[in-house]
């Protein structure tokens, strides 16, 4: 179970690296416009805000990778950062797009349960 939990945590971390790239570097490019359903004008106007969001997603990924690097001693770190991802996903689903519930909150919940059960 521990291996499966760590694989899920790693996938969630990689997802947040991908979100970082989308928000920091591709926000106003075709891939970013498609991913977030933005117009070019809206993306241009919010590019700096999106880059800031991307940075936070990078911190979530870094924390999850840190927890993985600690092995068995990383339980608390993984739980903390998965909880952060869960809260961010719930808030994003409530305020920005319901899709975020399934992209962030559901995987974080699964990861959190697997980590706690391992």
C-alpha positions as a printed Julia matrix, in Angstrom:
118×3 Matrix{Float64}:
   0.0    0.0     0.0
   2.89   2.35    0.75
   4.21   2.05   -2.8
   0.79   2.83   -4.26
   0.4    5.8    -1.9
   3.8    7.16   -2.91
   3.02   6.73   -6.61
  -0.21   8.68   -6.17
   1.61  11.41   -4.21
   4.22  11.58   -6.98
   1.52  11.87   -9.66
  -0.18  14.67   -7.72
   3.17  16.45   -7.43
   3.73  16.08  -11.18
   0.24  17.42  -11.83
   1.13  20.54   -9.85
   4.35  20.96  -11.81
   2.21  20.81  -14.97
  -0.18  23.42  -13.52
   2.86  25.58  -12.66
   4.01  25.42  -16.29
   0.53  26.23  -17.6
   0.02  29.17  -15.26
   3.52  30.64  -15.28
   4.62  30.09  -18.85
   1.68  29.1   -21.05
  -1.16  31.18  -19.59
  -1.55  33.38  -22.67
  -0.44  30.74  -25.18
  -2.81  28.35  -26.99
  -2.31  25.51  -24.46
  -3.04  27.79  -21.51
  -6.0   29.43  -23.21
  -7.52  25.99  -23.89
  -6.76  24.61  -20.42
  -8.38  27.53  -18.62
 -11.01  28.54  -21.18
  -9.66  32.09  -21.43
  -9.76  34.64  -24.18
  -6.47  36.15  -25.27
  -7.53  39.51  -23.84
  -8.44  38.07  -20.42
  -5.24  36.01  -20.3
  -3.09  39.03  -21.15
  -4.79  41.08  -18.43
  -4.34  38.38  -15.78
  -0.93  36.99  -16.76
   0.89  38.28  -13.65
  -1.8   36.91  -11.33
  -1.64  33.53  -13.06
   2.13  33.41  -12.69
   1.69  33.97   -8.96
  -0.83  31.1    -8.81
   1.61  28.93  -10.71
   4.33  29.64   -8.2
   2.05  28.46   -5.38
   1.35  25.26   -7.31
   5.1   24.78   -7.57
   5.39  25.05   -3.8
   2.73  22.36   -3.4
   4.68  20.1    -5.77
   7.95  20.82   -3.97
   6.38  19.93   -0.63
   5.04  16.64   -1.96
   8.41  15.75   -3.5
  10.07  16.67   -0.2
   7.71  14.37    1.68
   8.52  11.55   -0.75
  12.26  12.14   -0.36
  12.02  11.65    3.4
  10.79   8.07    3.04
   8.88   6.76    6.05
   9.76   9.95    7.94
   7.85  12.04    5.4
   4.36  11.03    6.53
   3.58  14.36    8.2
   4.95  16.38    5.3
   2.91  14.41    2.75
  -0.24  14.73    4.86
   0.26  18.49    5.27
   0.83  19.18    1.58
  -1.95  16.84    0.43
  -4.27  18.67    2.82
  -3.12  21.97    1.28
  -3.88  20.62   -2.2
  -7.29  19.45   -0.99
  -8.17  22.84    0.5
  -6.93  24.63   -2.63
  -9.0   22.28   -4.78
 -12.15  22.81   -2.71
 -11.69  26.58   -2.74
 -10.99  26.61   -6.48
 -14.04  24.46   -7.17
 -16.22  26.79   -5.1
 -14.9   30.03   -6.57
 -13.42  29.42  -10.02
 -14.44  26.19  -11.74
 -16.18  23.04  -10.58
 -13.7   21.11  -12.74
 -11.01  21.87  -10.12
 -12.84  19.58   -7.7
 -12.02  16.61   -9.92
  -8.56  17.76  -11.0
  -7.21  18.7    -7.56
  -9.5   17.88   -4.65
 -10.48  14.31   -5.56
  -6.89  13.15   -6.27
  -5.7   14.85   -3.07
  -8.4   13.06   -1.08
  -7.43   9.71   -2.6
  -3.75  10.42   -1.93
  -4.44  11.47    1.62
  -6.44   8.32    2.33
  -3.78   6.1     0.8
  -0.99   7.8     2.74
  -2.91   7.53    6.01
  -3.73   3.87    5.39
  -0.17   2.9     4.45
